[in-house]
Amino acid sequence: MLVSSEPRPDSATTATPAPTSSDDLVAQRVGGFLAYLLAVTLPIQLPGFRSVSIGFAFTVLLLPTIVPVVVRMVYGRALTRTALLVVIAAPFVTAATLSMDHSRSFSNTQAILSAALFLGLVFQVCGVAWASSIIGIRRVALFYSAGAIFNAAIQPALWSTNPWKYAFGWSVPVLIIATFYRWPRSLQPLGIVLAALYALTHESRNSAAALILTLLATAATYIFVSRKTERRQGLLILGMLAAATLAIVSLVTQLAASGALGEELQRVQISQSSSNTAIAGRDEYLATFALMAQSPIGLGPGVIPSYNDITVGKVGLSVVAGADTSGSYVDGYMFNDGFNVHSVAGDLWVEFGIAGLLFAAIMMVTLIRASLLNHESPPSGLTALCAFLFFQGIWDLLFSPLNGNFRSVG
């Protein structure tokens, strides 16, 4: 979420609009149509291409229009320059890592897929930022989430085991929050609570946590910014809300450990409870840190892990007591035809080295700045929407795989 240097189209203004010529009016309407079209097609994948969408093709065609707008936004220039640095540095990272370990191999197919995935992320960020500057964040959220739901509905193979966790856990909450933008205030928080409860019962704690934090952050904004509540009273209210949230989290944790919320959540919870490391529930971070210690510059797109790389990663995983280091997940996913460390930031480092990690860091700083501006502004229907996008985006940057979550991050 880039921060525009211009007023948001969603915000009201009392200034008298300047006279508009017929040519300007046509240009505005064409721009608006293209923005709507881009928003709804960005999440709709082309058949057979997970990282390339219909909107990807539209973004390529509109780059001469999009790039000048994006670079004028806060951190827009930094993001575009870092993306260019990633593209330039990628072949050098690959060549360096292959020369350091001759038992590693190279796959042209994997290199192309990695390049397409990164470009998909970059075009996603630029496309959403440009469309938001034309039609506003809320309309982009509405059309984008509708497109994402449509894309998931026509591709059930993506989510057959758990529809909410793997397909609808991001798009449906965004659609709910954006839809209740101007409706009675009680409907938006009610929709957030119901979505959080549904996520908790469908093995999707990250979605539930993002929704609960959204509710708390939005409440805090209304308490301190809108009502200008006395500081001590406001802190008391927030403390009560936080205590209630901790109680809910504690209850859910116990239910997860008992198996009441599913076998998968029980396995993850038991694994986390047995670990003494502060890795926020992702054992894969230990493998990431081990690989970083061995190859600080990254590994490069298209590089197939060597036996030594796999061993280093498994040794890192073994730090967690009871962690599976030889199952189908480790051998069939994490170290199969590449490195998958279940983190957008980690995957960017694996594929593109320090430049990829820098790109992830700039995205995180951009999200944080946008969130601070959101909660310092007078609260509105956009407050909850921006809060959810922030919390889910930060989670995915740190704890979700790049190939399945680059769209929610963008």
Backbone hydrogen bonds, N-H to C=O, Kabsch-Sander energy under -0.5 kcal/mol:
donor,donor_aa,acceptor,acceptor_aa,energy
3,V,74,V,-0.9
4,S,2,L,-0.7
11,S,8,R,-1.2
25,L,21,S,-2.3
26,V,22,S,-2.2
27,A,23,D,-2.4
28,Q,24,D,-2.6
29,R,25,L,-2.2
30,V,26,V,-2.7
31,G,27,A,-2.7
32,G,28,Q,-2.7
33,F,29,R,-2.5
34,L,30,V,-2.6
35,A,31,G,-2.3
36,Y,32,G,-2.4
37,L,33,F,-2.6
38,L,34,L,-2.7
39,A,35,A,-2.5
40,V,36,Y,-2.1
41,T,37,L,-1.5
42,L,38,L,-1.8
44,I,41,T,-1.0
45,Q,43,P,-0.8
46,L,52,V,-2.7
49,F,46,L,-2.5
50,R,48,G,-0.5
53,S,51,S,-0.5
54,I,41,T,-0.5
54,I,44,I,-2.7
55,G,41,T,-2.1
57,A,53,S,-1.2
58,F,54,I,-1.7
59,T,55,G,-2.7
60,V,56,F,-2.0
61,L,57,A,-1.8
62,L,58,F,-1.8
63,L,59,T,-0.6
63,L,60,V,-0.8
65,T,62,L,-1.6
66,I,62,L,-2.6
67,V,63,L,-2.5
69,V,65,T,-0.7
69,V,66,I,-0.5
70,V,66,I,-2.4
71,V,67,V,-2.5
72,R,68,P,-0.6
72,R,69,V,-0.7
73,M,70,V,-1.7
74,V,3,V,-2.7
76,G,73,M,-1.9
77,R,71,V,-0.6
77,R,73,M,-0.7
79,L,75,Y,-2.4
80,T,76,G,-2.4
81,R,77,R,-2.4
82,T,78,A,-2.3
83,A,79,L,-2.5
84,L,80,T,-2.0
85,L,81,R,-2.1
86,V,82,T,-2.4
87,V,83,A,-2.0
88,I,84,L,-2.2
89,A,85,L,-2.8
90,A,86,V,-2.0
93,V,89,A,-2.2
94,T,90,A,-2.3
95,A,91,P,-2.4
96,A,92,F,-2.3
97,T,93,V,-2.4
98,L,94,T,-2.2
99,S,95,A,-1.7
100,M,96,A,-1.4
101,D,97,T,-1.2
104,R,101,D,-1.6
105,S,304,I,-1.2
107,S,302,G,-2.7
111,A,107,S,-2.1
112,I,108,N,-2.4
113,L,109,T,-2.3
114,S,110,Q,-2.5
115,A,111,A,-2.4
116,A,112,I,-2.6
117,L,113,L,-2.1
118,F,114,S,-2.3
119,L,115,A,-2.6
120,G,116,A,-2.2
121,L,117,L,-1.8
122,V,118,F,-2.5
123,F,119,L,-3.0
124,Q,120,G,-1.7
125,V,121,L,-2.4
126,C,122,V,-2.5
127,G,123,F,-2.9
128,V,124,Q,-2.5
129,A,125,V,-2.2
130,W,126,C,-2.5
131,A,127,G,-2.5
132,S,128,V,-2.3
133,S,129,A,-1.5
134,I,130,W,-0.8
134,I,131,A,-0.7
135,I,131,A,-2.8
136,G,131,A,-0.5
136,G,132,S,-1.3
140,V,136,G,-1.9
141,A,137,I,-2.8
142,L,138,R,-2.5
143,F,139,R,-2.5
144,Y,140,V,-3.0
145,S,141,A,-2.4
146,A,142,L,-1.9
147,G,143,F,-2.2
148,A,144,Y,-2.4
149,I,145,S,-2.4
150,F,146,A,-2.2
151,N,147,G,-2.5
152,A,148,A,-2.2
153,A,149,I,-2.3
154,I,150,F,-1.7
155,Q,152,A,-0.9
158,L,155,Q,-2.0
159,W,156,P,-1.3
160,S,156,P,-0.7
166,Y,162,N,-2.3
167,A,163,P,-1.6
168,F,163,P,-2.1
169,G,164,W,-2.0
172,V,168,F,-1.7
174,V,170,W,-1.7
175,L,171,S,-2.4
176,I,172,V,-2.7
177,I,173,P,-2.9
178,A,174,V,-2.6
179,T,175,L,-2.2
180,F,176,I,-2.0
181,Y,178,A,-1.1
187,L,184,P,-1.9
188,Q,184,P,-0.7
190,L,186,S,-1.7
191,G,187,L,-2.5
192,I,188,Q,-2.0
193,V,189,P,-2.5
194,L,190,L,-2.5
195,A,191,G,-2.2
196,A,192,I,-2.3
197,L,193,V,-2.5
198,Y,194,L,-2.2
199,A,195,A,-2.3
200,L,196,A,-2.3
201,T,197,L,-1.5
202,H,199,A,-1.4
203,E,200,L,-0.6
204,S,199,A,-1.9
208,A,204,S,-1.9
209,A,205,R,-3.0
210,A,206,N,-2.3
211,L,207,S,-2.0
212,I,208,A,-2.5
213,L,209,A,-2.8
214,T,210,A,-1.8
215,L,211,L,-2.1
216,L,212,I,-2.2
217,A,213,L,-2.9
218,T,214,T,-2.5
219,A,215,L,-2.2
220,A,216,L,-2.5
221,T,217,A,-2.0
222,Y,218,T,-2.2
223,I,219,A,-2.4
224,F,220,A,-2.7
225,V,221,T,-2.3
226,S,221,T,-1.3
227,R,222,Y,-2.4
229,T,223,I,-2.3
234,G,230,E,-2.9
235,L,231,R,-2.6
236,L,232,R,-1.8
237,I,233,Q,-2.3
238,L,234,G,-2.7
239,G,235,L,-2.6
240,M,236,L,-2.2
241,L,237,I,-2.3
242,A,238,L,-3.0
243,A,239,G,-2.6
244,A,240,M,-2.3
245,T,241,L,-2.2
246,L,242,A,-2.7
247,A,243,A,-2.2
248,I,244,A,-2.0
249,V,245,T,-2.8
250,S,246,L,-2.8
251,L,247,A,-2.3
252,V,248,I,-2.7
253,T,249,V,-2.7
254,Q,250,S,-2.2
255,L,251,L,-2.4
256,A,252,V,-2.7
257,A,253,T,-2.5
258,S,254,Q,-1.7
259,G,255,L,-0.7
259,G,256,A,-1.0
260,A,255,L,-1.8
261,L,255,L,-0.7
262,G,259,G,-1.3
266,Q,262,G,-1.7
267,R,263,E,-2.4
268,V,264,E,-2.3
269,Q,265,L,-2.5
270,I,266,Q,-2.4
271,S,267,R,-2.1
272,Q,268,V,-2.4
273,S,269,Q,-2.5
274,S,270,I,-1.5
275,S,272,Q,-1.2
279,I,277,T,-1.5
282,R,279,I,-1.7
283,D,281,G,-0.7
285,Y,282,R,-1.5
286,L,283,D,-1.5
287,A,283,D,-0.8
288,T,284,E,-2.2
289,F,285,Y,-2.9
290,A,286,L,-1.9
291,L,287,A,-2.3
292,M,288,T,-2.5
293,A,289,F,-2.2
294,Q,290,A,-1.4
295,S,291,L,-2.8
298,G,295,S,-2.0
299,L,349,W,-0.6
299,L,350,V,-1.6
300,G,350,V,-1.8
303,V,300,G,-1.3
304,I,105,S,-3.2
310,I,306,S,-2.2
311,T,307,Y,-2.2
312,V,308,N,-2.5
313,G,309,D,-2.5
314,K,310,I,-2.4
315,V,311,T,-2.4
316,G,312,V,-1.9
317,L,313,G,-2.1
318,S,314,K,-2.1
319,V,316,G,-1.2
320,V,317,L,-1.7
321,A,319,V,-0.6
323,A,320,V,-2.0
325,T,323,A,-0.6
331,D,327,G,-2.5
332,G,328,S,-1.8
333,Y,329,Y,-1.3
334,M,329,Y,-2.2
335,F,330,V,-2.1
336,N,333,Y,-0.8
337,D,335,F,-0.6
340,N,334,M,-2.2
344,V,396,D,-1.5
344,V,400,S,-0.7
345,A,397,L,-2.9
347,D,343,S,-3.5
348,L,344,V,-2.2
349,W,345,A,-1.9
350,V,346,G,-2.6
351,E,347,D,-2.6
352,F,348,L,-2.5
353,G,349,W,-2.3
354,I,297,I,-0.5
355,A,352,F,-0.7
356,G,352,F,-0.9
357,L,353,G,-2.0
358,L,354,I,-2.3
359,F,355,A,-2.1
360,A,356,G,-2.0
361,A,357,L,-2.2
362,I,358,L,-2.2
363,M,359,F,-2.0
364,M,360,A,-2.1
365,V,361,A,-2.4
366,T,362,I,-2.4
367,L,363,M,-2.3
368,I,364,M,-2.4
369,R,365,V,-2.6
370,A,366,T,-2.5
371,S,367,L,-2.3
372,L,368,I,-2.4
373,L,369,R,-2.4
374,N,370,A,-2.1
375,H,371,S,-2.3
376,E,372,L,-1.3
377,S,373,L,-0.9
383,T,380,S,-1.4
384,A,380,S,-0.5
385,L,381,G,-0.7
386,C,382,L,-2.9
387,A,383,T,-2.0
388,F,384,A,-2.5
389,L,385,L,-2.3
390,F,386,C,-2.0
391,F,387,A,-2.7
392,Q,388,F,-2.7
393,G,389,L,-1.8
394,I,390,F,-2.7
395,W,391,F,-2.2
396,D,392,Q,-2.5
397,L,393,G,-2.2
398,L,394,I,-1.8
399,F,395,W,-3.5
400,S,396,D,-1.4
404,G,401,P,-0.7
405,N,401,P,-0.9
405,N,402,L,-0.7
406,F,402,L,-1.4
409,V,405,N,-1.8
410,G,406,F,-2.0
